[in-house]
Amino acid sequence: MNTDKLRELIRGFDLQTDLWWLATLLSGLMATVLAAIAFPDHGVFWAYATVMVRLAIVLCLAQQPWGAIFGQLLALGLATGAFEIFADYLMVNWGRGGSGQRAYPSGSALLLASPVYVPLGWACAVADFGYPILRLYGAVTKRLTGDAGLGVTMVAAGFLAATLTACLEFLAVRAGWWSYTGGILLGESCPFYVVMGVFFAWFAFLPLFSRYVACAGTRTYAAIRFGAIYGGIIFLGFALAHFLIERRS
């Protein structure tokens, strides 16, 4: 895997980019907590407010001379969200009697089976999770070179995303953004297959992003191409996780 452009991009990271990423992440977390605890009857409002504010922040950061990474993540995230609706359709329609089905509030405007805040939420997730994964890769490869550094980062990325998702799923269900029917649950509301599917999806993020930034052609072409590929990976990851956990239970 050619990592020259990826390493060049990572060299632009500094305390300023770290703090802005942290501010974006915390703004989303704070709004999610408010939606789940303080205003559970207005969850859809908070769902849209959360993703729109976070996307606006990332878009503004991408315009700064030091914000190239945010522009790269935002473009890939928006394309990924557009193609992720097929994985979400699968989660909503596992088939008659399928356990772990996701359900959304009635009256939501849908793209296929997803409220618009779901693909936009995936765009935010690519920025939220993608940045620390790349930051971690830069740190790990100072000690471990080649495939060892890549492998350690990929596993750590999967565990990081899965752990955060388990926490956020609890808040999202409390906020009324979505719910699940049955399934093997972690805690009260998060199906285990969702956590496993997220692990599979983010395990693959780093090699995909490396190819994305090295892709010849326009940035629009690269974002659509690799957003489609990543959407396919997410689809397969959730399908495999559901088969392993729910169909085998």
C-alpha positions as CSV (number, residue, x, y, z in Angstrom):
1,M,0.0,0.0,0.0
2,N,1.4,3.4,-1.1
3,T,1.2,5.7,2.0
4,D,3.3,8.6,0.7
5,K,0.4,11.0,0.3
6,L,-1.2,9.8,3.5
7,R,2.0,10.5,5.5
8,E,2.2,13.9,3.8
9,L,-1.3,14.7,4.9
10,I,-0.7,13.5,8.5
11,R,2.4,15.7,8.8
12,G,0.0,18.7,8.6
13,F,-1.6,17.6,11.9
14,D,-0.8,19.7,15.0
15,L,-2.3,20.9,18.2
16,Q,-4.6,23.3,16.3
17,T,-6.2,20.6,14.2
18,D,-6.5,18.3,17.3
19,L,-8.4,21.0,19.2
20,W,-10.8,21.7,16.4
21,W,-11.5,18.0,15.9
22,L,-12.1,17.7,19.6
23,A,-14.4,20.7,19.6
24,T,-16.4,19.2,16.7
25,L,-16.7,15.8,18.5
26,L,-17.7,17.4,21.8
27,S,-20.3,19.6,20.2
28,G,-22.0,16.5,18.7
29,L,-21.7,14.5,22.0
30,M,-23.2,17.4,24.0
31,A,-26.1,17.7,21.6
32,T,-26.7,14.0,21.7
33,V,-26.7,14.0,25.5
34,L,-29.2,16.9,25.6
35,A,-31.4,15.0,23.1
36,A,-31.3,11.8,25.1
37,I,-31.7,13.2,28.6
38,A,-33.1,16.8,28.6
39,F,-35.3,16.8,25.5
40,P,-36.3,13.2,24.6
41,D,-39.6,14.4,23.2
42,H,-37.8,16.5,20.5
43,G,-35.3,13.9,19.4
44,V,-35.7,14.5,15.6
45,F,-35.0,18.2,16.0
46,W,-31.8,17.5,17.9
47,A,-30.8,14.8,15.3
48,Y,-30.9,17.4,12.5
49,A,-29.5,20.2,14.6
50,T,-26.5,18.0,15.7
51,V,-25.5,16.9,12.2
52,M,-26.0,20.2,10.5
53,V,-24.0,22.1,13.1
54,R,-21.1,19.6,13.0
55,L,-21.1,19.5,9.2
56,A,-21.0,23.3,9.1
57,I,-18.0,23.4,11.5
58,V,-16.1,20.8,9.4
59,L,-16.9,22.7,6.2
60,C,-15.5,25.9,7.8
61,L,-12.4,24.1,9.0
62,A,-11.8,22.7,5.5
63,Q,-11.5,26.2,4.1
64,Q,-8.5,27.0,6.4
65,P,-4.9,26.7,5.1
66,W,-4.3,24.0,7.7
67,G,-7.6,22.3,7.2
68,A,-7.0,20.0,4.2
69,I,-7.6,16.9,6.2
70,F,-11.1,18.1,7.2
71,G,-11.9,18.7,3.5
72,Q,-10.8,15.2,2.6
73,L,-12.8,13.6,5.4
74,L,-15.9,15.7,4.6
75,A,-15.9,14.8,0.9
76,L,-15.5,11.1,1.6
77,G,-18.0,11.2,4.5
78,L,-20.8,12.8,2.4
79,A,-20.3,10.2,-0.4
80,T,-20.1,7.4,2.1
81,G,-23.4,8.6,3.7
82,A,-25.1,8.6,0.3
83,F,-24.2,5.0,-0.3
84,E,-24.7,3.8,3.3
85,I,-28.4,4.1,2.9
86,F,-28.3,0.6,1.4
87,A,-26.8,-0.9,4.5
88,D,-29.4,1.0,6.5
89,Y,-32.1,-0.4,4.4
90,L,-30.8,-3.9,5.2
91,M,-30.9,-3.1,8.9
92,V,-34.6,-1.9,8.7
93,N,-35.6,-4.9,6.5
94,W,-33.9,-8.0,7.8
95,G,-36.8,-10.1,6.6
96,R,-39.9,-11.4,8.3
97,G,-39.1,-12.4,11.8
98,G,-35.5,-11.0,11.7
99,S,-34.2,-9.9,15.0
100,G,-32.3,-6.7,15.6
101,Q,-34.3,-4.7,13.1
102,R,-33.9,-0.9,13.2
103,A,-37.0,1.3,13.3
104,Y,-37.3,5.1,12.8
105,P,-39.9,7.6,14.1
106,S,-43.0,7.8,11.9
107,G,-43.3,10.9,9.7
108,S,-39.6,11.2,8.9
109,A,-38.6,12.1,5.3
110,L,-36.8,9.1,4.0
111,L,-34.1,8.3,1.6
112,L,-34.9,4.7,0.7
113,A,-35.5,3.6,4.4
114,S,-33.3,6.2,6.2
115,P,-34.2,9.6,7.6
116,V,-31.9,12.2,6.1
117,Y,-30.1,12.7,9.4
118,V,-28.7,9.1,9.1
119,P,-26.5,9.5,6.0
120,L,-25.5,13.0,7.3
121,G,-24.6,11.4,10.5
122,W,-22.3,9.0,8.7
123,A,-20.6,12.0,7.1
124,C,-20.0,13.4,10.6
125,A,-18.8,9.9,11.8
126,V,-16.1,9.8,9.0
127,A,-14.7,13.1,10.4
128,D,-15.2,12.1,14.0
129,F,-13.5,8.7,13.8
130,G,-11.3,9.2,10.7
131,Y,-9.2,12.0,12.2
132,P,-8.1,10.1,15.4
133,I,-7.5,7.0,13.3
134,L,-5.1,8.9,11.1
135,R,-3.6,10.6,14.1
136,L,-3.0,7.2,15.7
137,Y,-1.5,5.8,12.6
138,G,1.0,8.7,12.5
139,A,2.0,7.9,16.1
140,V,2.1,4.1,15.7
141,T,4.3,4.2,12.6
142,K,7.0,6.1,14.5
143,R,7.6,2.9,16.4
144,L,6.2,0.2,14.0
145,T,6.9,0.5,10.3
146,G,5.3,-1.3,7.4
147,D,2.5,-3.8,7.8
148,A,2.9,-4.0,11.6
149,G,2.0,-0.4,12.1
150,L,-0.9,-0.6,9.6
151,G,-2.3,-3.8,11.3
152,V,-2.1,-2.4,14.8
153,T,-3.8,0.8,13.8
154,M,-6.6,-1.0,11.9
155,V,-7.4,-3.2,14.9
156,A,-7.3,-0.2,17.3
157,A,-9.5,1.8,14.9
158,G,-12.1,-1.0,14.9
159,F,-12.2,-1.2,18.7
160,L,-12.3,2.6,19.1
161,A,-15.2,3.0,16.8
162,A,-17.1,0.0,18.2
163,T,-16.7,1.2,21.8
164,L,-17.9,4.7,21.0
165,T,-20.8,3.4,19.0
166,A,-22.0,1.2,21.8
167,C,-22.2,4.3,24.0
168,L,-23.8,6.5,21.3
169,E,-26.3,3.9,20.4
170,F,-27.7,4.0,23.9
171,L,-28.1,7.8,23.7
172,A,-29.6,7.6,20.2
173,V,-32.3,5.2,21.3
174,R,-33.0,7.3,24.4
175,A,-33.4,10.3,22.1
176,G,-35.8,8.5,19.9
177,W,-33.6,8.7,16.8
178,W,-34.2,5.0,16.2
179,S,-35.0,1.8,18.0
180,Y,-34.4,-1.9,17.6
181,T,-36.7,-4.9,17.7
182,G,-35.2,-7.8,19.8
183,G,-31.8,-9.2,19.1
184,I,-28.9,-9.9,21.4
185,L,-28.4,-6.6,23.2
186,L,-25.5,-4.9,25.0
187,G,-27.2,-3.1,27.9
188,E,-30.7,-2.1,27.2
189,S,-30.8,-1.0,23.6
190,C,-27.7,-1.7,21.5
191,P,-27.7,-4.9,19.4
192,F,-24.3,-6.6,19.6
193,Y,-24.3,-7.1,15.8
194,V,-24.3,-3.3,15.3
195,V,-21.1,-3.0,17.4
196,M,-19.5,-5.9,15.5
197,G,-20.6,-4.4,12.1
198,V,-19.0,-1.0,13.1
199,F,-15.8,-2.8,14.0
200,F,-15.7,-4.4,10.6
201,A,-16.4,-1.1,8.9
202,W,-13.8,1.0,10.7
203,F,-11.2,-1.8,10.6
204,A,-11.1,-1.2,6.8
205,F,-11.0,2.6,7.0
206,L,-7.3,3.2,7.0
207,P,-6.3,1.3,3.8
208,L,-9.3,2.7,2.1
209,F,-8.5,6.2,3.0
210,S,-4.9,5.8,1.9
211,R,-6.0,4.8,-1.5
212,Y,-8.6,7.6,-1.5
213,V,-6.0,10.3,-1.0
214,A,-3.6,8.7,-3.5
215,C,-6.4,8.3,-6.2
216,A,-5.7,10.0,-9.5
217,G,-8.4,12.3,-10.9
218,T,-10.5,15.0,-9.4
219,R,-11.3,15.0,-5.7
220,T,-15.0,14.7,-6.6
221,Y,-14.3,11.5,-8.5
222,A,-12.2,10.1,-5.7
223,A,-14.8,10.9,-3.1
224,I,-17.6,9.2,-5.1
225,R,-15.5,6.2,-6.0
226,F,-14.3,5.5,-2.5
227,G,-17.5,6.5,-0.8
228,A,-19.2,3.9,-2.9
229,I,-16.6,1.3,-2.0
230,Y,-16.8,2.2,1.7
231,G,-20.6,2.1,1.6
232,G,-20.3,-1.5,0.2
233,I,-17.9,-2.4,3.0
234,I,-20.3,-1.1,5.5
235,F,-23.1,-3.1,3.9
236,L,-21.1,-6.3,4.0
237,G,-19.9,-5.7,7.5
238,F,-23.3,-5.3,8.9
239,A,-24.7,-8.3,6.9
240,L,-21.8,-10.5,8.1
241,A,-22.2,-9.3,11.7
242,H,-26.0,-9.9,11.7
243,F,-25.5,-13.4,10.2
244,L,-22.8,-14.3,12.8
245,I,-24.7,-13.0,15.8
246,E,-28.5,-13.1,15.1
247,R,-28.9,-15.9,12.6
248,R,-26.6,-18.2,14.7
249,S,-28.2,-17.4,18.0
